Amino acid sequence: MAAKRKKPTISKKMLERKIQNPDSPGLRRGFFSRAAAAAAEWTGRPIAFILALTTVIIWAVTGPVFQYSETWQLVINTGTTIITFLLVFLIQNSQNRDTRAIQIKVDELIRATHGAHTALLDLEELTDEELGRIYRKYELIAQESRALLRKGKNDIHVPEVDLS
């Protein structure tokens, strides 16, 4: 008889601590992270698009007033370049946080799933060659499963995978 798995308690304790005191050390995000998240959130809203579109329309309409001068062109070019440059860094920060959080969640699912290979945790740290080798092994499993389905058999099984 298989031994019962002990339920992890650290996640529950951290969650309780965060709920009781969301500003406790280790649970606070820094100013840049908060600003990046807020900027990414705001720029993804319809009002941000409407504001940007309105700016471009006003710029285009004022073209004849400024006789389509180089200064008139420089205003939109400089403005959009600066905004784009800054947003790249803010959005990248937000994306990195989201990716890291999703990776932790996936790692936890692997860790908590009976029969899952915990060697698959932290795969993003492997070399491209190591990832390719593991990927090919999973491709073979998928091919074998599709072959079973074509034969009218069930593909629900947990085949052994040699990850070495």
C-alpha positions in Angstrom: 0.0 0.0 0.0 1.4 3.4 -1.0 2.1 5.8 1.8 -0.1 8.8 2.0 1.4 12.0 0.8 1.8 14.7 3.4 0.0 17.9 2.4 2.2 20.9 2.0 1.5 23.5 4.7 4.0 26.3 3.7 1.7 27.6 0.9 -1.2 27.7 3.2 0.8 29.6 5.9 2.1 32.1 3.3 -1.4 32.6 2.0 -2.8 33.2 5.5 0.1 35.6 6.3 -0.6 37.5 3.1 -4.3 37.7 3.8 -3.8 38.9 7.3 -1.1 41.4 6.5 -0.7 42.1 2.7 2.2 44.6 3.4 4.3 42.2 5.4 8.0 41.9 4.3 8.6 39.5 1.4 5.1 40.0 0.1 5.4 43.6 -1.0 6.3 44.5 -4.6 8.8 47.3 -5.2 7.8 50.7 -6.6 9.0 49.8 -10.2 7.0 46.6 -10.2 3.9 48.3 -9.1 4.4 51.1 -11.6 5.1 48.7 -14.4 2.0 46.6 -13.5 -0.2 49.8 -13.4 1.2 51.1 -16.7 0.7 47.7 -18.4 -2.9 47.5 -17.0 -3.7 51.1 -18.0 -2.2 50.9 -21.5 -4.2 47.8 -22.2 -7.5 49.6 -21.6 -9.7 50.9 -24.4 -9.4 54.5 -23.0 -5.6 54.4 -23.6 -6.2 53.4 -27.2 -8.8 56.1 -27.7 -6.4 58.7 -26.2 -3.6 57.6 -28.5 -5.9 57.6 -31.5 -7.2 61.0 -30.6 -3.6 62.3 -30.3 -2.8 61.0 -33.8 -5.9 62.5 -35.3 -5.2 65.9 -33.7 -1.7 65.7 -35.0 -2.9 64.8 -38.5 -5.5 67.5 -38.6 -3.0 70.2 -37.5 -0.7 69.2 -40.5 -2.0 71.9 -42.8 -1.9 74.5 -40.0 1.8 73.9 -39.6 2.3 73.3 -43.3 3.5 69.8 -42.7 6.8 71.2 -41.5 9.7 69.1 -40.2 8.9 70.3 -36.7 5.3 69.1 -37.0 6.6 65.7 -38.1 9.3 65.7 -35.4 6.6 66.2 -32.6 4.8 62.9 -33.4 8.0 61.0 -34.2 9.7 62.0 -30.9 6.6 61.5 -28.8 5.8 58.1 -30.1 9.5 57.0 -29.9 9.8 58.0 -26.3 6.5 56.4 -25.3 7.3 53.2 -27.1 10.8 53.1 -25.6 9.6 53.4 -22.1 6.6 51.1 -22.5 8.9 48.3 -23.8 10.6 48.2 -20.4 7.5 48.5 -18.3 5.6 45.8 -20.3 8.6 43.5 -20.3 8.8 43.8 -16.5 5.1 42.9 -16.2 5.5 40.0 -18.6 8.5 38.7 -16.7 6.5 38.7 -13.4 3.5 37.0 -15.1 5.7 34.4 -16.7 7.5 33.7 -13.4 4.2 33.4 -11.5 2.8 31.0 -14.1 6.0 28.9 -14.1 5.8 28.6 -10.3 2.2 27.5 -10.6 3.0 24.9 -13.2 6.0 23.6 -11.1 3.6 23.3 -8.1 1.2 21.3 -10.2 3.9 19.0 -11.3 5.3 18.6 -7.8 1.9 17.9 -6.3 0.7 15.4 -9.0 1.3 11.8 -8.1 3.3 10.1 -10.9 4.5 13.3 -12.4 8.2 13.6 -13.1 9.6 16.2 -10.7 12.7 16.3 -12.9 10.6 18.5 -15.2 10.6 21.3 -12.6 12.7 24.2 -13.6 13.1 23.1 -17.3 13.6 26.7 -18.4 17.1 26.4 -16.9 18.2 23.6 -19.2 20.2 24.0 -22.3 18.5 24.0 -25.7 20.0 20.5 -26.4 18.6 19.1 -23.2 15.2 20.6 -23.8 15.2 19.2 -27.3 16.0 15.7 -26.1 13.2 15.8 -23.6 10.8 17.3 -26.1 11.6 14.5 -28.6 10.7 11.9 -25.9 7.4 13.5 -25.4 6.8 13.7 -29.1 7.2 9.9 -29.2 4.7 9.5 -26.4 2.2 11.7 -28.3 2.7 9.7 -31.5 2.2 6.4 -29.7 -1.0 7.7 -28.1 -2.4 8.9 -31.4 -1.6 5.4 -32.9 -3.5 3.8 -30.0 -6.5 6.1 -30.7 -6.4 5.2 -34.4 -6.7 1.5 -33.4 -9.7 2.3 -31.3 -7.9 1.9 -28.0 -7.7 4.2 -25.0 -4.8 6.7 -24.8 -5.2 7.4 -21.1 -2.1 6.0 -19.5 1.1 7.1 -17.9 4.0 5.8 -19.8 7.4 5.8 -18.2 9.8 8.4 -19.5 13.5 8.1 -19.2 14.6 11.8 -18.7 18.3 11.0 -18.4 
